Amino acid sequence: MGADPDPYWTACRRGELAIQRCTACDARVHLPAAECPRCGGTDLPFEPVGGDGIVHTFTIVYRSFVPAFRGREPYVLAWIDLPEGARAFGSVVGCPPERVTVGMRVRVMFENDLPVWRPA
């Protein structure tokens, strides 16, 4: 069984990015998990993080198979490296998709309570 994601979404509604931290080994965990992928610990409270990051990898979606995203193409989905040691997932917005690069500095923002990433 997975982790309860409610604390994550509650933080998003406050305009805050929160990820789990394993109390046994101090690893940061994202997406929400029931146990630490590093040590197997199960005490994983959610804690706010700064919200800065660097694009690790990304894809530009030109044809969406998700009905809610049809008509928004092209859009960028990316994994973002956080300085706290985790990797977060989300859309990169605020610039043309062709301007997104690996290594680009980004900052989390919230649109409709969802985290999105804008160039820093």
C-alpha positions as CSV (number, residue, x, y, z in Angstrom):
1,M,0.0,0.0,0.0
2,G,1.3,3.5,-0.9
3,A,1.7,6.5,1.3
4,D,-1.2,8.8,2.2
5,P,-0.7,11.7,-0.3
6,D,-3.0,14.1,1.6
7,P,-0.2,16.0,3.4
8,Y,1.4,16.6,0.0
9,W,-1.8,18.1,-1.5
10,T,-2.6,20.1,1.6
11,A,0.9,21.7,1.3
12,C,0.2,22.4,-2.4
13,R,-3.0,24.2,-1.5
14,R,-1.0,26.4,0.8
15,G,1.4,27.2,-2.1
16,E,4.2,25.0,-0.5
17,L,6.1,22.1,-1.9
18,A,6.5,19.4,0.7
19,I,8.3,16.1,0.3
20,Q,8.9,13.2,2.6
21,R,12.1,12.8,4.7
22,C,13.0,9.4,6.2
23,T,13.7,9.8,9.9
24,A,16.0,6.7,9.9
25,C,18.5,7.8,7.1
26,D,17.5,11.4,6.3
27,A,16.8,10.5,2.6
28,R,14.3,12.7,0.8
29,V,11.5,10.8,-0.9
30,H,9.3,12.0,-3.8
31,L,6.7,10.9,-5.1
32,P,4.9,9.9,-1.8
33,A,5.9,6.4,-0.7
34,A,5.1,4.1,2.2
35,E,8.7,3.2,2.8
36,C,12.1,4.7,2.2
37,P,13.7,3.4,-1.1
38,R,17.1,3.7,0.5
39,C,16.7,2.0,3.9
40,G,13.2,0.7,4.1
41,G,12.2,3.0,6.9
42,T,8.5,3.7,7.4
43,D,8.6,7.0,9.3
44,L,8.4,9.5,6.4
45,P,6.9,12.8,7.5
46,F,6.3,15.5,4.9
47,E,8.4,18.6,5.2
48,P,8.5,21.8,3.2
49,V,11.4,22.4,0.8
50,G,12.7,25.6,-0.8
51,G,11.2,25.2,-4.2
52,D,14.3,25.8,-6.3
53,G,15.5,23.1,-8.7
54,I,17.3,22.2,-11.9
55,V,15.8,20.4,-14.8
56,H,17.3,16.8,-14.8
57,T,15.5,15.5,-17.9
58,F,12.3,16.4,-19.8
59,T,10.1,15.6,-22.7
60,I,8.0,17.9,-24.9
61,V,4.5,16.5,-25.4
62,Y,3.1,17.3,-28.8
63,R,0.2,14.8,-28.8
64,S,-1.5,14.1,-25.5
65,F,-3.4,10.9,-24.8
66,V,-4.7,12.4,-21.5
67,P,-8.1,14.0,-22.2
68,A,-7.6,16.8,-19.7
69,F,-4.4,17.9,-21.4
70,R,-5.6,17.7,-25.0
71,G,-5.5,21.2,-26.6
72,R,-2.6,22.3,-24.4
73,E,0.1,20.8,-26.6
74,P,2.9,21.3,-26.8
75,Y,3.8,21.2,-23.1
76,V,6.9,20.1,-21.1
77,L,7.0,17.4,-18.5
78,A,10.2,17.2,-16.5
79,W,12.0,15.7,-13.5
80,I,13.5,18.4,-11.4
81,D,16.5,17.9,-9.1
82,L,15.9,19.6,-5.7
83,P,18.9,20.8,-3.6
84,E,17.4,18.9,-0.7
85,G,18.3,15.6,-2.5
86,A,15.0,14.5,-4.1
87,R,13.7,14.6,-7.7
88,A,10.3,16.1,-8.3
89,F,8.0,15.8,-11.3
90,G,5.9,18.4,-13.1
91,S,5.3,20.7,-16.0
92,V,7.7,23.5,-17.0
93,V,5.7,26.6,-17.9
94,G,6.5,30.2,-18.5
95,C,8.7,29.8,-21.5
96,P,8.4,28.2,-25.0
97,P,9.0,24.4,-24.8
98,E,12.0,24.6,-27.1
99,R,13.7,26.9,-24.6
100,V,13.7,24.3,-21.8
101,T,17.1,22.6,-21.4
102,V,18.7,20.1,-19.1
103,G,20.4,22.1,-16.3
104,M,17.9,25.0,-16.5
105,R,17.2,26.6,-13.1
106,V,13.6,26.6,-12.2
107,R,11.4,27.6,-9.3
108,V,8.1,26.0,-8.2
109,M,4.9,27.9,-8.5
110,F,1.3,26.6,-8.1
111,E,-1.5,26.7,-10.7
112,N,-4.8,25.3,-9.5
113,D,-3.0,23.8,-6.5
114,L,-0.7,21.9,-8.8
115,P,3.1,22.4,-8.6
116,V,4.5,23.7,-11.9
117,W,8.1,24.9,-12.6
118,R,9.0,28.3,-14.1
119,P,12.5,29.4,-15.3
120,A,14.3,31.0,-12.3
